[in-house]
Amino acid sequence: MVFIVLFIFGMFKNDQRMLLIIRSKRKNLSAIQAMVFNLFDRKAVMRVQNTTSETVELIYEISSAILKKAELGKHSVCDKIYEIGDIEYVNIVMQNDEVSG
């Protein structure tokens, strides 16, 4: 019964969201933002921007379908981001929330 009510109100989703986490030198902030903007056709949503005087960490939320579309080329998303230079790490993490609200 609870499942049916949640389903009717659109609360039940099987949407696999991905988090793209990038840590880099702070001087690369605009280059990273432009790269993510282009790679994901403006569909990546910035959720977090952490900065220090020297570094920046950006966390974007993207759908798994958008990630797959971006991965169709010769190079992976990670490879394309590392081409910017001075990138400390790139992580892609799956968020899998069966029931959200």
Biopython code that builds the backbone (N, CA, C, O; Angstrom):
import numpy as np
from Bio.PDB.StructureBuilder import StructureBuilder

atoms = [
    (1, "MET", "N", (0.818, -1.193, 0.000)),
    (1, "MET", "CA", (0.000, 0.000, 0.000)),
    (1, "MET", "C", (0.872, 1.271, 0.000)),
    (1, "MET", "O", (0.615, 2.216, -0.746)),
    (2, "VAL", "N", (1.894, 1.267, 0.845)),
    (2, "VAL", "CA", (2.785, 2.432, 0.929)),
    (2, "VAL", "C", (3.494, 2.648, -0.408)),
    (2, "VAL", "O", (3.628, 3.782, -0.867)),
    (3, "PHE", "N", (3.944, 1.562, -1.028)),
    (3, "PHE", "CA", (4.605, 1.649, -2.330)),
    (3, "PHE", "C", (3.697, 2.299, -3.356)),
    (3, "PHE", "O", (4.144, 3.158, -4.116)),
    (4, "ILE", "N", (2.446, 1.913, -3.392)),
    (4, "ILE", "CA", (1.483, 2.461, -4.363)),
    (4, "ILE", "C", (1.288, 3.961, -4.140)),
    (4, "ILE", "O", (1.259, 4.732, -5.099)),
    (5, "VAL", "N", (1.155, 4.375, -2.884)),
    (5, "VAL", "CA", (0.989, 5.805, -2.588)),
    (5, "VAL", "C", (2.230, 6.582, -3.016)),
    (5, "VAL", "O", (2.116, 7.639, -3.636)),
    (6, "LEU", "N", (3.421, 6.064, -2.688)),
    (6, "LEU", "CA", (4.652, 6.733, -3.094)),
    (6, "LEU", "C", (4.789, 6.788, -4.610)),
    (6, "LEU", "O", (5.229, 7.793, -5.168)),
    (7, "PHE", "N", (4.413, 5.713, -5.262)),
    (7, "PHE", "CA", (4.488, 5.657, -6.726)),
    (7, "PHE", "C", (3.538, 6.663, -7.372)),
    (7, "PHE", "O", (3.907, 7.342, -8.330)),
    (8, "ILE", "N", (2.338, 6.756, -6.858)),
    (8, "ILE", "CA", (1.343, 7.682, -7.399)),
    (8, "ILE", "C", (1.813, 9.130, -7.273)),
    (8, "ILE", "O", (1.620, 9.927, -8.191)),
    (9, "PHE", "N", (2.419, 9.467, -6.158)),
    (9, "PHE", "CA", (2.875, 10.835, -5.946)),
    (9, "PHE", "C", (4.270, 11.099, -6.523)),
    (9, "PHE", "O", (4.849, 12.159, -6.288)),
    (10, "GLY", "N", (4.802, 10.145, -7.269)),
    (10, "GLY", "CA", (6.087, 10.345, -7.934)),
    (10, "GLY", "C", (7.281, 10.316, -7.018)),
    (10, "GLY", "O", (8.331, 10.859, -7.359)),
    (11, "MET", "N", (7.151, 9.706, -5.880)),
    (11, "MET", "CA", (8.250, 9.677, -4.918)),
    (11, "MET", "C", (9.190, 8.500, -5.159)),
    (11, "MET", "O", (10.302, 8.489, -4.631)),
    (12, "PHE", "N", (8.775, 7.526, -5.930)),
    (12, "PHE", "CA", (9.587, 6.346, -6.179)),
    (12, "PHE", "C", (10.317, 6.537, -7.494)),
    (12, "PHE", "O", (9.701, 6.683, -8.550)),
    (13, "LYS", "N", (11.636, 6.534, -7.414)),
    (13, "LYS", "CA", (12.443, 6.730, -8.607)),
    (13, "LYS", "C", (13.546, 5.689, -8.630)),
    (13, "LYS", "O", (14.020, 5.252, -7.582)),
    (14, "ASN", "N", (13.941, 5.303, -9.794)),
    (14, "ASN", "CA", (15.130, 4.483, -9.954)),
    (14, "ASN", "C", (16.097, 5.252, -10.845)),
    (14, "ASN", "O", (16.622, 4.724, -11.825)),
    (15, "ASP", "N", (16.317, 6.495, -10.484)),
    (15, "ASP", "CA", (17.181, 7.387, -11.232)),
    (15, "ASP", "C", (18.565, 7.330, -10.625)),
    (15, "ASP", "O", (18.771, 7.768, -9.493)),
    (16, "GLN", "N", (19.504, 6.798, -11.364)),
    (16, "GLN", "CA", (20.856, 6.687, -10.853)),
    (16, "GLN", "C", (21.601, 7.981, -11.140)),
    (16, "GLN", "O", (21.984, 8.261, -12.276)),
    (17, "ARG", "N", (21.791, 8.745, -10.110)),
    (17, "ARG", "CA", (22.511, 10.002, -10.229)),
    (17, "ARG", "C", (23.979, 9.765, -9.941)),
    (17, "ARG", "O", (24.348, 8.914, -9.133)),
    (18, "MET", "N", (24.794, 10.529, -10.616)),
    (18, "MET", "CA", (26.233, 10.420, -10.452)),
    (18, "MET", "C", (26.759, 11.740, -9.891)),
    (18, "MET", "O", (26.253, 12.815, -10.215)),
    (19, "LEU", "N", (27.765, 11.639, -9.059)),
    (19, "LEU", "CA", (28.458, 12.816, -8.574)),
    (19, "LEU", "C", (29.831, 12.852, -9.229)),
    (19, "LEU", "O", (30.575, 11.873, -9.179)),
    (20, "LEU", "N", (30.159, 13.963, -9.833)),
    (20, "LEU", "CA", (31.465, 14.189, -10.426)),
    (20, "LEU", "C", (32.213, 15.117, -9.476)),
    (20, "LEU", "O", (31.803, 16.258, -9.263)),
    (21, "ILE", "N", (33.310, 14.625, -8.908)),
    (21, "ILE", "CA", (34.068, 15.377, -7.912)),
    (21, "ILE", "C", (35.443, 15.672, -8.490)),
    (21, "ILE", "O", (36.168, 14.760, -8.888)),
    (22, "ILE", "N", (35.795, 16.947, -8.533)),
    (22, "ILE", "CA", (37.053, 17.377, -9.131)),
    (22, "ILE", "C", (37.798, 18.255, -8.126)),
    (22, "ILE", "O", (37.238, 19.207, -7.582)),
    (23, "ARG", "N", (39.056, 17.926, -7.893)),
    (23, "ARG", "CA", (39.909, 18.762, -7.033)),
    (23, "ARG", "C", (41.112, 19.203, -7.853)),
    (23, "ARG", "O", (41.751, 18.401, -8.533)),
    (24, "SER", "N", (41.406, 20.498, -7.773)),
    (24, "SER", "CA", (42.437, 21.069, -8.628)),
    (24, "SER", "C", (43.032, 22.316, -8.002)),
    (24, "SER", "O", (42.606, 22.766, -6.938)),
    (25, "LYS", "N", (44.022, 22.861, -8.684)),
    (25, "LYS", "CA", (44.533, 24.182, -8.329)),
    (25, "LYS", "C", (43.429, 25.193, -8.582)),
    (25, "LYS", "O", (42.657, 25.056, -9.531)),
    (26, "ARG", "N", (43.356, 26.198, -7.741)),
    (26, "ARG", "CA", (42.274, 27.186, -7.840)),
    (26, "ARG", "C", (42.313, 27.970, -9.154)),
    (26, "ARG", "O", (41.274, 28.436, -9.624)),
    (27, "LYS", "N", (43.482, 28.117, -9.744)),
    (27, "LYS", "CA", (43.608, 28.851, -11.007)),
    (27, "LYS", "C", (42.847, 28.175, -12.148)),
    (27, "LYS", "O", (42.575, 28.813, -13.166)),
    (28, "ASN", "N", (42.501, 26.895, -11.995)),
    (28, "ASN", "CA", (41.802, 26.144, -13.040)),
    (28, "ASN", "C", (40.282, 26.218, -12.934)),
    (28, "ASN", "O", (39.587, 25.574, -13.721)),
    (29, "LEU", "N", (39.752, 26.977, -11.996)),
    (29, "LEU", "CA", (38.314, 26.992, -11.738)),
    (29, "LEU", "C", (37.499, 27.272, -13.000)),
    (29, "LEU", "O", (36.588, 26.511, -13.324)),
    (30, "SER", "N", (37.806, 28.330, -13.702)),
    (30, "SER", "CA", (36.998, 28.673, -14.887)),
    (30, "SER", "C", (37.175, 27.656, -16.001)),
    (30, "SER", "O", (36.221, 27.376, -16.726)),
    (31, "ALA", "N", (38.373, 27.092, -16.160)),
    (31, "ALA", "CA", (38.598, 26.072, -17.192)),
    (31, "ALA", "C", (37.808, 24.798, -16.884)),
    (31, "ALA", "O", (37.250, 24.180, -17.791)),
    (32, "ILE", "N", (37.761, 24.411, -15.627)),
    (32, "ILE", "CA", (37.000, 23.219, -15.224)),
    (32, "ILE", "C", (35.508, 23.447, -15.450)),
    (32, "ILE", "O", (34.819, 22.589, -16.002)),
    (33, "GLN", "N", (35.016, 24.604, -15.022)),
    (33, "GLN", "CA", (33.598, 24.897, -15.202)),
    (33, "GLN", "C", (33.214, 24.889, -16.681)),
    (33, "GLN", "O", (32.159, 24.373, -17.048)),
    (34, "ALA", "N", (34.065, 25.456, -17.524)),
    (34, "ALA", "CA", (33.788, 25.464, -18.964)),
    (34, "ALA", "C", (33.812, 24.046, -19.534)),
    (34, "ALA", "O", (32.972, 23.699, -20.364)),
    (35, "MET", "N", (34.764, 23.229, -19.097)),
    (35, "MET", "CA", (34.874, 21.853, -19.580)),
    (35, "MET", "C", (33.637, 21.049, -19.186)),
    (35, "MET", "O", (33.069, 20.340, -20.018)),
    (36, "VAL", "N", (33.219, 21.152, -17.935)),
    (36, "VAL", "CA", (32.035, 20.414, -17.470)),
    (36, "VAL", "C", (30.788, 20.915, -18.202)),
    (36, "VAL", "O", (29.934, 20.119, -18.592)),
    (37, "PHE", "N", (30.686, 22.201, -18.384)),
    (37, "PHE", "CA", (29.570, 22.820, -19.116)),
    (37, "PHE", "C", (29.461, 22.216, -20.522)),
    (37, "PHE", "O", (28.367, 21.873, -20.972)),
    (38, "ASN", "N", (30.596, 22.089, -21.209)),
    (38, "ASN", "CA", (30.597, 21.555, -22.575)),
    (38, "ASN", "C", (30.421, 20.041, -22.629)),
    (38, "ASN", "O", (29.692, 19.536, -23.482)),
    (39, "LEU", "N", (31.079, 19.312, -21.730)),
    (39, "LEU", "CA", (31.004, 17.846, -21.748)),
    (39, "LEU", "C", (29.587, 17.326, -21.528)),
    (39, "LEU", "O", (29.184, 16.329, -22.127)),
    (40, "PHE", "N", (28.842, 18.000, -20.673)),
    (40, "PHE", "CA", (27.529, 17.501, -20.280)),
    (40, "PHE", "C", (26.385, 18.350, -20.812)),
    (40, "PHE", "O", (25.286, 18.332, -20.257)),
    (41, "ASP", "N", (26.635, 19.086, -21.876)),
    (41, "ASP", "CA", (25.587, 19.865, -22.549)),
    (41, "ASP", "C", (24.782, 20.728, -21.586)),
    (41, "ASP", "O", (23.557, 20.798, -21.687)),
    (42, "ARG", "N", (25.455, 21.376, -20.668)),
    (42, "ARG", "CA", (24.833, 22.290, -19.694)),
    (42, "ARG", "C", (23.856, 21.594, -18.758)),
    (42, "ARG", "O", (23.015, 22.258, -18.152)),
    (43, "LYS", "N", (23.943, 20.268, -18.624)),
    (43, "LYS", "CA", (23.002, 19.536, -17.776)),
    (43, "LYS", "C", (23.605, 19.093, -16.450)),
    (43, "LYS", "O", (22.928, 18.449, -15.649)),
    (44, "ALA", "N", (24.860, 19.426, -16.210)),
    (44, "ALA", "CA", (25.481, 19.128, -14.921)),
    (44, "ALA", "C", (25.096, 20.236, -13.943)),
    (44, "ALA", "O", (25.138, 21.419, -14.281)),
    (45, "VAL", "N", (24.728, 19.843, -12.747)),
    (45, "VAL", "CA", (24.301, 20.801, -11.731)),
    (45, "VAL", "C", (25.383, 20.878, -10.659)),
    (45, "VAL", "O", (25.696, 19.877, -10.014)),
    (46, "MET", "N", (25.953, 22.065, -10.470)),
    (46, "MET", "CA", (26.955, 22.215, -9.423)),
    (46, "MET", "C", (26.260, 22.187, -8.070)),
    (46, "MET", "O", (25.341, 22.963, -7.808)),
    (47, "ARG", "N", (26.713, 21.284, -7.226)),
    (47, "ARG", "CA", (26.139, 21.149, -5.891)),
    (47, "ARG", "C", (27.045, 21.743, -4.820)),
    (47, "ARG", "O", (26.565, 22.280, -3.822)),
    (48, "VAL", "N", (28.369, 21.645, -5.030)),
    (48, "VAL", "CA", (29.301, 22.122, -4.011)),
    (48, "VAL", "C", (30.509, 22.758, -4.692)),
    (48, "VAL", "O", (31.005, 22.260, -5.703)),
    (49, "GLN", "N", (30.971, 23.864, -4.123)),
    (49, "GLN", "CA", (32.236, 24.479, -4.527)),
    (49, "GLN", "C", (33.001, 24.805, -3.258)),
    (49, "GLN", "O", (32.677, 25.764, -2.558)),
    (50, "ASN", "N", (34.019, 24.004, -2.962)),
    (50, "ASN", "CA", (34.877, 24.224, -1.801)),
    (50, "ASN", "C", (36.178, 24.836, -2.289)),
    (50, "ASN", "O", (36.769, 24.353, -3.255)),
    (51, "THR", "N", (36.627, 25.891, -1.632)),
    (51, "THR", "CA", (37.879, 26.502, -2.042)),
    (51, "THR", "C", (38.767, 26.776, -0.842)),
    (51, "THR", "O", (38.298, 26.992, 0.275)),
    (52, "THR", "N", (40.059, 26.761, -1.109)),
    (52, "THR", "CA", (41.057, 27.285, -0.192)),
    (52, "THR", "C", (41.804, 28.349, -0.983)),
    (52, "THR", "O", (41.438, 28.649, -2.119)),
    (53, "SER", "N", (42.835, 28.914, -0.398)),
    (53, "SER", "CA", (43.583, 29.932, -1.137)),
    (53, "SER", "C", (44.308, 29.343, -2.340)),
    (53, "SER", "O", (44.660, 30.075, -3.265)),
    (54, "GLU", "N", (44.539, 28.026, -2.341)),
    (54, "GLU", "CA", (45.283, 27.398, -3.429)),
    (54, "GLU", "C", (44.513, 26.341, -4.208)),
    (54, "GLU", "O", (44.859, 26.061, -5.355)),
    (55, "THR", "N", (43.473, 25.745, -3.618)),
    (55, "THR", "CA", (42.781, 24.638, -4.281)),
    (55, "THR", "C", (41.283, 24.900, -4.400)),
    (55, "THR", "O", (40.724, 25.773, -3.736)),
    (56, "VAL", "N", (40.664, 24.122, -5.259)),
    (56, "VAL", "CA", (39.217, 24.154, -5.420)),
    (56, "VAL", "C", (38.728, 22.718, -5.568)),
    (56, "VAL", "O", (39.379, 21.894, -6.211)),
    (57, "GLU", "N", (37.581, 22.427, -4.972)),
    (57, "GLU", "CA", (36.926, 21.136, -5.134)),
    (57, "GLU", "C", (35.497, 21.423, -5.580)),
    (57, "GLU", "O", (34.756, 22.146, -4.915)),
    (58, "LEU", "N", (35.131, 20.847, -6.708)),
    (58, "LEU", "CA", (33.801, 21.037, -7.278)),
    (58, "LEU", "C", (33.073, 19.703, -7.288)),
    (58, "LEU", "O", (33.653, 18.669, -7.617)),
    (59, "ILE", "N", (31.803, 19.735, -6.926)),
    (59, "ILE", "CA", (30.974, 18.527, -6.977)),
    (59, "ILE", "C", (29.766, 18.844, -7.840)),
    (59, "ILE", "O", (28.985, 19.748, -7.543)),
    (60, "TYR", "N", (29.630, 18.076, -8.918)),
    (60, "TYR", "CA", (28.512, 18.225, -9.849)),
    (60, "TYR", "C", (27.623, 16.990, -9.774)),
    (60, "TYR", "O", (28.105, 15.877, -9.563)),
    (61, "GLU", "N", (26.334, 17.197, -9.948)),
    (61, "GLU", "CA", (25.394, 16.090, -10.027)),
    (61, "GLU", "C", (24.980, 15.931, -11.483)),
    (61, "GLU", "O", (24.564, 16.892, -12.131)),
    (62, "ILE", "N", (25.099, 14.707, -11.991)),
    (62, "ILE", "CA", (24.715, 14.407, -13.372)),
    (62, "ILE", "C", (23.952, 13.094, -13.380)),
    (62, "ILE", "O", (24.076, 12.291, -12.455)),
    (63, "SER", "N", (23.177, 12.879, -14.409)),
    (63, "SER", "CA", (22.478, 11.595, -14.531)),
    (63, "SER", "C", (23.399, 10.593, -15.203)),
    (63, "SER", "O", (24.337, 10.975, -15.902)),
    (64, "SER", "N", (23.134, 9.321, -14.992)),
    (64, "SER", "CA", (23.964, 8.286, -15.610)),
    (64, "SER", "C", (23.831, 8.321, -17.135)),
    (64, "SER", "O", (24.781, 7.995, -17.846)),
    (65, "ALA", "N", (22.661, 8.715, -17.638)),
    (65, "ALA", "CA", (22.475, 8.799, -19.095)),
    (65, "ALA", "C", (23.347, 9.898, -19.697)),
    (65, "ALA", "O", (23.931, 9.708, -20.763)),
    (66, "ILE", "N", (23.439, 11.032, -19.030)),
    (66, "ILE", "CA", (24.277, 12.130, -19.508)),
    (66, "ILE", "C", (25.751, 11.722, -19.464)),
    (66, "ILE", "O", (26.514, 12.056, -20.370)),
    (67, "LEU", "N", (26.148, 11.007, -18.420)),
    (67, "LEU", "CA", (27.527, 10.539, -18.323)),
    (67, "LEU", "C", (27.850, 9.578, -19.461)),
    (67, "LEU", "O", (28.908, 9.684, -20.081)),
    (68, "LYS", "N", (26.951, 8.649, -19.737)),
    (68, "LYS", "CA", (27.180, 7.701, -20.836)),
    (68, "LYS", "C", (27.314, 8.426, -22.172)),
    (68, "LYS", "O", (28.153, 8.065, -22.997)),
    (69, "LYS", "N", (26.503, 9.428, -22.380)),
    (69, "LYS", "CA", (26.562, 10.201, -23.622)),
    (69, "LYS", "C", (27.909, 10.915, -23.745)),
    (69, "LYS", "O", (28.485, 10.968, -24.832)),
    (70, "ALA", "N", (28.410, 11.462, -22.641)),
    (70, "ALA", "CA", (29.691, 12.169, -22.650)),
    (70, "ALA", "C", (30.866, 11.221, -22.850)),
    (70, "ALA", "O", (31.923, 11.640, -23.324)),
    (71, "GLU", "N", (30.698, 9.957, -22.498)),
    (71, "GLU", "CA", (31.767, 8.959, -22.604)),
    (71, "GLU", "C", (31.868, 8.342, -23.996)),
    (71, "GLU", "O", (32.704, 7.463, -24.203)),
    (72, "LEU", "N", (31.055, 8.764, -24.951)),
    (72, "LEU", "CA", (31.023, 8.142, -26.273)),
    (72, "LEU", "C", (32.268, 8.412, -27.122)),
    (72, "LEU", "O", (32.539, 7.655, -28.054)),
    (73, "GLY", "N", (33.012, 9.439, -26.834)),
    (73, "GLY", "CA", (34.171, 9.802, -27.632)),
    (73, "GLY", "C", (35.362, 8.885, -27.405)),
    (73, "GLY", "O", (35.250, 7.836, -26.770)),
    (74, "LYS", "N", (36.502, 9.303, -27.936)),
    (74, "LYS", "CA", (37.742, 8.525, -27.804)),
    (74, "LYS", "C", (38.235, 8.484, -26.367)),
    (74, "LYS", "O", (38.762, 7.467, -25.917)),
    (75, "HIS", "N", (38.071, 9.569, -25.657)),
    (75, "HIS", "CA", (38.610, 9.686, -24.298)),
    (75, "HIS", "C", (37.482, 9.724, -23.279)),
    (75, "HIS", "O", (36.374, 10.180, -23.558)),
    (76, "SER", "N", (37.800, 9.230, -22.091)),
    (76, "SER", "CA", (36.820, 9.261, -21.016)),
    (76, "SER", "C", (36.683, 10.685, -20.481)),
    (76, "SER", "O", (37.511, 11.551, -20.764)),
    (77, "VAL", "N", (35.642, 10.909, -19.716)),
    (77, "VAL", "CA", (35.425, 12.209, -19.081)),
    (77, "VAL", "C", (36.621, 12.558, -18.205)),
    (77, "VAL", "O", (37.088, 13.697, -18.216)),
    (78, "CYS", "N", (37.111, 11.601, -17.459)),
    (78, "CYS", "CA", (38.263, 11.847, -16.588)),
    (78, "CYS", "C", (39.473, 12.293, -17.398)),
    (78, "CYS", "O", (40.147, 13.254, -17.029)),
    (79, "ASP", "N", (39.754, 11.594, -18.511)),
    (79, "ASP", "CA", (40.893, 11.964, -19.351)),
    (79, "ASP", "C", (40.766, 13.394, -19.870)),
    (79, "ASP", "O", (41.742, 14.142, -19.900)),
    (80, "LYS", "N", (39.564, 13.759, -20.274)),
    (80, "LYS", "CA", (39.342, 15.105, -20.801)),
    (80, "LYS", "C", (39.570, 16.158, -19.721)),
    (80, "LYS", "O", (40.129, 17.219, -19.998)),
    (81, "ILE", "N", (39.144, 15.875, -18.506)),
    (81, "ILE", "CA", (39.334, 16.839, -17.416)),
    (81, "ILE", "C", (40.805, 16.923, -17.028)),
    (81, "ILE", "O", (41.307, 18.011, -16.745)),
    (82, "TYR", "N", (41.506, 15.783, -17.011)),
    (82, "TYR", "CA", (42.927, 15.798, -16.678)),
    (82, "TYR", "C", (43.753, 16.577, -17.698)),
    (82, "TYR", "O", (44.836, 17.059, -17.368)),
    (83, "GLU", "N", (43.268, 16.709, -18.918)),
    (83, "GLU", "CA", (43.976, 17.478, -19.946)),
    (83, "GLU", "C", (44.115, 18.951, -19.570)),
    (83, "GLU", "O", (44.992, 19.634, -20.098)),
    (84, "ILE", "N", (43.279, 19.450, -18.680)),
    (84, "ILE", "CA", (43.363, 20.847, -18.234)),
    (84, "ILE", "C", (44.704, 21.093, -17.558)),
    (84, "ILE", "O", (45.292, 22.164, -17.714)),
    (85, "GLY", "N", (45.187, 20.117, -16.815)),
    (85, "GLY", "CA", (46.448, 20.243, -16.090)),
    (85, "GLY", "C", (46.222, 20.633, -14.646)),
    (85, "GLY", "O", (45.226, 21.277, -14.317)),
    (86, "ASP", "N", (47.150, 20.242, -13.780)),
    (86, "ASP", "CA", (47.101, 20.533, -12.344)),
    (86, "ASP", "C", (45.820, 20.040, -11.675)),
    (86, "ASP", "O", (45.338, 20.660, -10.727)),
    (87, "ILE", "N", (45.271, 18.937, -12.159)),
    (87, "ILE", "CA", (44.098, 18.313, -11.541)),
    (87, "ILE", "C", (44.603, 17.288, -10.540)),
    (87, "ILE", "O", (45.357, 16.386, -10.905)),
    (88, "GLU", "N", (44.198, 17.415, -9.286)),
    (88, "GLU", "CA", (44.639, 16.478, -8.258)),
    (88, "GLU", "C", (43.898, 15.148, -8.373)),
    (88, "GLU", "O", (44.516, 14.083, -8.357)),
    (89, "TYR", "N", (42.569, 15.215, -8.489)),
    (89, "TYR", "CA", (41.799, 13.989, -8.693)),
    (89, "TYR", "C", (40.449, 14.292, -9.316)),
    (89, "TYR", "O", (39.922, 15.401, -9.228)),
    (90, "VAL", "N", (39.910, 13.251, -9.956)),
    (90, "VAL", "CA", (38.552, 13.266, -10.510)),
    (90, "VAL", "C", (37.891, 11.987, -10.029)),
    (90, "VAL", "O", (38.384, 10.893, -10.302)),
    (91, "ASN", "N", (36.787, 12.112, -9.322)),
    (91, "ASN", "CA", (36.031, 10.951, -8.838)),
    (91, "ASN", "C", (34.634, 10.980, -9.430)),
    (91, "ASN", "O", (34.021, 12.039, -9.557)),
    (92, "ILE", "N", (34.140, 9.807, -9.788)),
    (92, "ILE", "CA", (32.758, 9.666, -10.214)),
    (92, "ILE", "C", (32.110, 8.677, -9.259)),
    (92, "ILE", "O", (32.529, 7.524, -9.158)),
    (93, "VAL", "N", (31.081, 9.147, -8.559)),
    (93, "VAL", "CA", (30.438, 8.350, -7.516)),
    (93, "VAL", "C", (28.957, 8.211, -7.843)),
    (93, "VAL", "O", (28.300, 9.188, -8.201)),
    (94, "MET", "N", (28.437, 7.004, -7.719)),
    (94, "MET", "CA", (27.012, 6.782, -7.991)),
    (94, "MET", "C", (26.196, 6.982, -6.729)),
    (94, "MET", "O", (26.525, 6.452, -5.667)),
    (95, "GLN", "N", (25.121, 7.758, -6.859)),
    (95, "GLN", "CA", (24.131, 7.894, -5.801)),
    (95, "GLN", "C", (22.926, 7.097, -6.240)),
    (95, "GLN", "O", (22.400, 7.326, -7.330)),
    (96, "ASN", "N", (22.484, 6.183, -5.433)),
    (96, "ASN", "CA", (21.351, 5.360, -5.810)),
    (96, "ASN", "C", (20.296, 5.455, -4.715)),
    (96, "ASN", "O", (20.338, 4.700, -3.744)),
    (97, "ASP", "N", (19.365, 6.364, -4.866)),
    (97, "ASP", "CA", (18.278, 6.544, -3.903)),
    (97, "ASP", "C", (17.022, 5.936, -4.481)),
    (97, "ASP", "O", (16.494, 6.427, -5.479)),
    (98, "GLU", "N", (16.546, 4.889, -3.875)),
    (98, "GLU", "CA", (15.337, 4.242, -4.373)),
    (98, "GLU", "C", (14.101, 5.072, -4.066)),
    (98, "GLU", "O", (13.208, 5.187, -4.905)),
    (99, "VAL", "N", (14.042, 5.644, -2.885)),
    (99, "VAL", "CA", (12.912, 6.478, -2.502)),
    (99, "VAL", "C", (13.471, 7.834, -2.127)),
    (99, "VAL", "O", (14.352, 7.934, -1.273)),
    (100, "SER", "N", (12.962, 8.881, -2.764)),
    (100, "SER", "CA", (13.463, 10.218, -2.462)),
    (100, "SER", "C", (12.282, 11.153, -2.267)),
    (100, "SER", "O", (11.160, 10.862, -2.681)),
    (101, "GLY", "N", (12.552, 12.252, -1.646)),
    (101, "GLY", "CA", (11.449, 13.173, -1.430)),
    (101, "GLY", "C", (11.847, 14.472, -0.995)),
    (101, "GLY", "O", (10.999, 15.338, -0.780)),
]
sb = StructureBuilder()
sb.init_structure("model")
sb.init_model(0)
sb.init_chain("A")
sb.init_seg("    ")
for serial, (resi, resn, name, xyz) in enumerate(atoms, 1):
    if name == "N":
        sb.init_residue(resn, " ", resi, " ")
    sb.init_atom(name, np.array(xyz, "f"), 0.0, 1.0, " ", f" {name:<3s}", serial, name[0])
structure = sb.get_structure()
